[in-house]
Amino acid sequence: MSAFSIPLSGLAASSDSLNVIANNLANLNTDGYKDESLSFSDVFNQLQGVSQNGDPIQFGSGVQVAGETSNTTNGTVSTTGVASNMALQGNGFFVVQDTANNETSYTRNGDFTVNSSGQLCTTGGELVMGYPATNGVVSTTSSLAPIDVNQAANIPASPTSTLTMDTNLDSAATTGTTFSSPITVYDSLGTSHVLTVNYTNTGANTWSYNVTIPAADVGGSTAQTVASGTMTFNASGDLSAVTDTTSGSTASTTSISGINITGLADGASDMSMTWNLAGSSGATTVTQQNSASATSSTSQNGYTVGALTGYSVLSDGTVEGQFSNNQTLALGQVAVASFANVQGLSQLGGSDVQATFASGAAVIGKAGAGGNGTITGGAVELSNVSLSSEFANMIVAQQTYDANAKVLTTMDQISQATVQLIS
């Protein structure tokens, strides 16, 4: 009987469904794995004739696998605390490259590590690709390259060019009262120098200032004055006038420029600094109020040489290095690939997929831009397989298999009975 092929196709379909369920359960703990399911369609119906009203009479010929679908919903993010790990949430895939054949593939498994060359890589040794950075500036127009987290083991020194001091001078101070406030600055070699700002009350609402650097720092016998002048305050305690009698540069209530240091003993370049007297809001940073003279905070933009102490991955994929001098520098930016048809990707194994004609070419971009998902550093995306759903699907597939097996057994019994009738 040709009808045996119908329950046999049902058995094969049920078996395929069980294989997919088994694979899902096997990958329950595979980072970045996406749950898969089969869809089925009927086989071409055979025309047996037409009814009295002209309707076709057709018998089905069984079932076949129509396609396989991946569930692309996000898996749970699990924090690992490992700096090289990444969890991609939303659309997209990490771009990885096989060093053996330079073949590019894509993955959601962000359980990355660092190889002996200091490059981010998968547990299988594939290099994680992204946009390179030069001196902390990421170039998104450059070709993709491996992300090297040791490329800048040291960050060079940067000399101080601006400084700010939040200082209050006591309005109740008598003439001749002096208040001193230190601030540390850095030269081009990264050597620190402690400047001292001496304020002296010269009368009502008026103070003189004198900025000095230690004699040893400039190879002299006495401290060198690098800036001096007067500050005048209004009835509200804000700066109303500033003069600079040392550098000859223009001074205002917002800044004193031309604070120059020459002849540094360590051989560093001459320094030229600006003292900011107003904050970002425009409020003066040096005030005169009826409170004890004090400096609440200081800041400057220079720093000494720094060694790389660690790194972290930001939400846009930027790999940000942290240095011993409290500076941060971009080491690169992880690229994210998206596809017009994710279901058209070809499974390679090892959590990798490859672009096909059906998926369309990869569109490479940044995380959090162009519809791409964002990245959580120090974490991985777990499998999105639901254990309860897979068990429910397994029961259905098993019952389907049993039902088709029963049909096959019944047909076999009928066939034997028919043969016995003839004999």
C-alpha positions in Angstrom: 0.0 0.0 0.0 1.4 3.4 -1.1 -0.3 4.9 2.0 2.6 3.5 4.2 4.6 6.6 3.1 2.2 8.9 4.9 2.7 7.7 8.5 6.4 7.1 7.7 6.7 10.8 6.9 5.0 11.6 10.2 7.5 9.4 12.0 10.4 11.1 10.2 9.0 14.6 11.0 8.5 13.7 14.7 12.0 12.3 14.8 13.4 15.5 13.3 11.4 17.5 15.9 12.8 15.4 18.7 16.4 16.0 17.3 15.9 19.7 17.4 14.5 19.6 21.0 17.4 17.4 22.1 19.8 19.9 20.6 18.1 22.8 22.4 18.3 20.9 25.7 21.9 20.0 25.1 22.8 23.7 24.6 20.8 24.8 27.6 24.1 26.2 29.1 25.7 27.4 25.9 26.3 31.2 26.1 24.5 33.1 23.4 22.7 30.0 22.0 19.3 30.7 20.4 16.4 28.2 20.8 15.4 26.6 17.5 12.2 25.0 16.3 10.9 23.3 13.1 8.0 24.3 11.0 6.2 21.7 8.8 4.2 21.6 5.6 2.0 19.0 3.9 3.3 17.1 0.9 1.6 17.7 -2.5 -2.0 16.4 -2.4 -2.9 13.8 -5.0 -6.0 14.5 -7.1 -8.4 11.5 -7.0 -11.2 13.1 -8.9 -13.9 15.6 -8.5 -17.2 15.6 -6.6 -20.6 16.1 -8.2 -20.4 19.8 -7.6 -17.0 20.1 -9.2 -14.9 20.3 -6.0 -11.5 18.5 -6.3 -11.1 15.3 -4.2 -7.5 15.2 -2.9 -5.6 12.9 -0.6 -2.6 14.2 1.3 0.7 12.5 0.8 2.2 13.2 4.2 4.3 15.8 6.0 7.7 17.4 5.4 10.0 19.9 7.2 9.4 23.3 5.7 12.0 25.2 7.7 14.0 25.8 10.9 13.5 29.0 12.9 15.7 30.5 15.6 14.2 32.4 18.5 16.2 35.6 18.5 14.9 37.0 21.8 17.5 38.1 24.3 18.9 35.6 26.7 19.4 36.5 30.4 22.5 38.6 31.1 24.8 36.9 33.6 27.5 39.1 35.3 30.9 37.4 35.3 33.2 40.2 36.5 35.6 39.2 33.7 36.6 42.3 31.8 36.9 40.6 28.4 33.3 39.1 28.6 30.5 40.9 26.8 26.7 40.5 26.5 25.0 41.8 23.5 21.4 42.8 24.1 19.2 43.6 21.1 19.9 43.2 17.4 23.3 42.1 16.1 26.3 39.8 16.4 29.9 40.1 17.4 32.3 39.9 14.4 35.1 37.3 14.8 37.8 36.1 12.5 39.5 32.7 12.2 43.3 33.3 12.2 43.9 30.1 10.3 42.1 31.1 7.1 41.1 34.8 7.8 37.4 33.7 7.5 34.9 36.1 9.1 32.0 34.7 11.1 29.6 36.0 13.7 28.5 35.0 17.1 26.3 36.0 20.1 28.6 34.2 22.5 30.5 36.9 24.3 32.6 34.6 26.5 35.7 36.2 25.2 39.2 36.0 26.7 42.7 37.4 25.9 45.3 35.6 23.9 49.1 35.7 24.4 49.3 38.7 22.1 46.9 40.7 24.2 44.1 40.5 21.7 40.5 39.7 22.6 39.4 36.3 21.2 36.8 33.6 21.5 37.5 30.4 23.5 38.1 28.8 20.1 40.9 31.3 19.3 39.0 33.5 16.8 39.9 37.2 17.1 37.2 39.7 18.1 37.1 42.4 15.4 36.4 46.1 15.9 37.5 49.7 15.1 41.1 50.6 16.0 42.0 53.5 18.2 45.1 55.8 17.9 46.0 57.8 21.0 42.6 57.2 22.5 40.7 58.2 19.3 38.5 55.5 17.7 38.4 55.6 13.9 35.1 54.2 12.7 36.1 54.8 9.1 39.1 52.4 9.3 39.0 48.7 8.4 38.1 46.3 11.1 41.1 45.0 13.1 41.6 42.8 16.2 41.0 44.5 19.5 44.3 44.8 21.3 43.9 45.5 25.1 47.6 45.8 25.6 48.4 48.1 22.7 49.0 51.1 25.1 50.7 49.5 28.1 51.8 53.0 29.1 50.2 56.4 28.5 52.7 59.3 28.1 52.7 62.3 30.4 50.7 65.4 29.6 51.8 68.9 30.9 49.3 71.0 32.9 47.9 73.8 30.8 44.9 74.8 33.0 44.2 74.8 36.7 41.3 75.7 39.0 41.1 76.3 42.7 37.8 76.6 44.7 39.0 79.0 47.4 37.3 81.3 49.9 39.1 84.2 51.5 37.9 85.3 54.9 36.2 88.7 54.6 36.8 89.3 58.4 40.6 88.9 57.9 42.7 91.9 59.0 45.2 93.7 56.7 48.4 91.7 56.4 46.7 88.3 57.0 48.1 85.6 54.7 46.6 82.4 53.5 48.5 79.8 51.4 47.1 77.1 49.2 49.1 74.4 47.3 48.3 72.8 44.0 50.2 70.0 42.2 50.9 70.4 38.4 52.9 68.3 35.9 55.5 69.1 33.3 56.0 67.5 29.9 58.1 64.6 31.5 55.4 63.8 34.0 57.3 65.3 36.9 55.1 66.8 39.6 55.6 70.3 40.9 53.8 71.9 43.9 52.8 75.5 43.2 51.9 77.6 46.2 49.4 80.4 46.0 49.9 83.0 48.8 47.0 85.4 49.4 47.6 88.5 51.5 44.8 90.9 52.7 45.8 94.4 51.6 42.6 96.2 52.7 38.9 96.0 52.5 37.8 93.6 49.8 41.3 93.5 48.4 43.8 90.7 48.4 47.2 90.3 46.6 48.2 86.9 45.3 51.6 85.4 44.6 52.2 82.0 42.9 55.6 80.4 43.5 57.4 77.2 42.6 60.1 75.7 44.8 63.7 76.7 44.1 64.9 73.1 43.6 62.4 72.6 40.7 63.9 75.4 38.7 67.5 75.0 39.8 67.7 78.2 41.8 68.4 79.2 45.3 65.0 80.8 46.1 61.4 80.1 45.2 60.5 81.5 41.8 57.4 83.7 41.5 55.5 82.7 38.4 52.4 85.0 38.8 51.4 87.8 41.1 48.8 90.6 41.2 45.7 91.7 43.1 42.1 90.5 43.4 39.2 92.8 44.3 35.8 91.6 45.5 32.4 93.3 45.4 29.9 93.5 48.3 28.6 90.0 47.4 32.0 88.5 47.8 32.5 87.8 44.1 35.6 88.8 42.1 35.1 92.3 40.5 38.6 93.0 39.2 41.9 91.1 38.8 45.3 92.4 37.8 48.5 90.4 36.8 51.7 92.2 37.5 54.1 89.4 36.6 53.4 87.9 33.2 52.0 91.1 31.6 49.2 88.9 30.2 45.6 90.0 30.3 43.8 89.1 33.5 40.1 89.1 34.1 37.5 87.9 36.6 37.4 84.6 34.6 41.0 83.7 34.1 44.7 84.6 34.5 46.7 83.5 31.5 50.4 83.4 30.9 51.5 81.7 34.1 54.9 80.6 32.7 57.6 78.3 34.2 61.0 78.2 32.5 64.2 76.5 33.2 62.8 73.4 34.9 65.6 71.4 36.5 64.5 68.0 35.1 64.9 69.3 31.5 61.2 69.3 30.7 59.7 71.9 28.3 58.8 75.3 29.6 55.2 75.4 31.0 52.5 77.9 30.2 49.3 77.7 32.2 46.0 79.5 32.6 44.3 79.9 36.0 40.6 79.6 35.6 38.7 81.9 38.0 35.2 80.9 36.9 33.5 77.5 36.8 31.4 76.0 34.0 28.4 77.8 35.4 30.2 81.2 35.3 30.4 81.5 39.1 33.7 82.7 40.4 35.9 80.0 42.0 37.7 82.5 44.3 35.3 84.2 46.7 35.5 86.4 49.8 32.9 85.4 52.4 32.7 85.7 56.2 34.1 82.2 56.7 37.5 80.8 57.4 39.9 81.0 54.5 40.1 77.5 52.9 40.5 75.7 49.5 37.7 73.1 49.1 39.0 71.6 45.9 41.7 71.9 43.2 41.9 70.5 39.6 44.2 70.6 36.7 44.5 68.8 33.4 48.0 67.5 33.5 49.1 64.0 34.5 52.2 61.9 34.9 53.1 58.7 33.0 50.6 55.9 33.6 50.7 52.2 33.2 47.7 50.2 32.0 46.0 48.7 35.0 42.8 47.3 33.5 40.0 47.9 31.0 36.2 47.8 30.7 33.7 47.7 27.8 31.2 50.5 27.5 27.6 50.1 26.2 28.7 51.3 22.7 31.4 48.7 22.5 34.3 51.1 23.4 37.1 49.2 25.2 38.3 51.8 27.7 41.7 51.3 29.3 42.3 52.5 32.9 45.8 53.7 33.8 47.7 54.2 37.1 47.6 58.0 36.7 43.8 58.0 36.9 43.4 58.6 33.2 41.3 56.6 30.7 42.0 55.9 27.1 40.0 54.2 24.3 41.8 51.0 23.1 39.3 50.3 20.4 35.6 49.7 19.8 33.9 46.3 19.3 32.0 46.1 16.0 28.5 44.8 15.7 27.1 43.1 12.5 23.4 43.0 11.6 21.6 41.2 8.8 18.4 41.8 6.8 17.3 38.2 7.4 18.7 36.6 10.6 16.9 33.3 9.8 18.9 33.0 6.6 22.3 32.7 8.5 24.1 29.4 8.2 25.1 27.6 11.5 28.8 26.7 11.6 29.0 25.2 15.1 31.0 26.5 17.9 28.3 29.2 18.4 29.3 30.8 15.1 27.1 31.7 12.1 28.0 32.7 8.6 26.3 35.0 6.1 24.5 33.5 3.1 22.6 34.7 0.1 19.4 34.4 2.1 20.6 36.4 5.1 22.2 39.2 3.0 25.6 40.7 3.6 26.6 41.9 7.0 26.0 45.5 7.9 28.9 46.5 10.2 28.4 49.3 12.7 28.6 50.3 16.4 26.6 49.0 19.3 23.7 51.2 20.2 23.5 52.8 16.8 21.7 52.0 13.6 19.3 49.7 15.3 22.1 47.6 16.8 21.8 46.4 20.4 24.0 47.6 23.3 26.8 45.8 25.1 27.1 45.0 28.8 30.7 44.5 29.8 31.9 42.0 32.3 28.9 39.7 31.5 27.7 37.1 29.1 24.3 36.4 27.4 23.0 33.0 28.5 21.1 30.6 26.3 17.4 31.6 25.8 16.2 27.9 25.8 13.2 27.4 28.2 13.4 24.1 29.9 9.7 23.9 30.6 8.8 24.7 27.0 11.2 22.1 25.6 9.7 19.4 27.9 6.2 20.4 26.7 7.4 20.2 23.0 9.0 16.9 23.7 5.7 15.4 25.0 3.9 16.6 21.9 6.6 15.2 19.6 6.5 11.9 21.4 2.7 11.6 21.2 2.9 12.5 17.5 5.5 9.8 17.0 3.3 7.2 18.9 0.2 8.2 16.9 2.0 7.8 13.5 3.5 4.5 14.7 0.0 3.3 15.6 -1.3 4.3 12.1 1.6 2.4 10.6 0.9 -0.7 12.7 -2.8 -0.6 11.8 -2.1 -0.4 8.1 0.3 -3.3 8.4 -2.5 -5.4 10.1 -5.0 -4.4 7.4 -2.4 -5.3 4.7 -1.9 -8.7 6.3 -5.6 -9.3 6.5 -6.0 -8.5 2.9 -3.3 -10.9 1.9 -5.0 -13.6 3.9 -8.3 -13.0 2.1 -6.6 -13.6 -1.2 -4.9 -16.7 0.0 
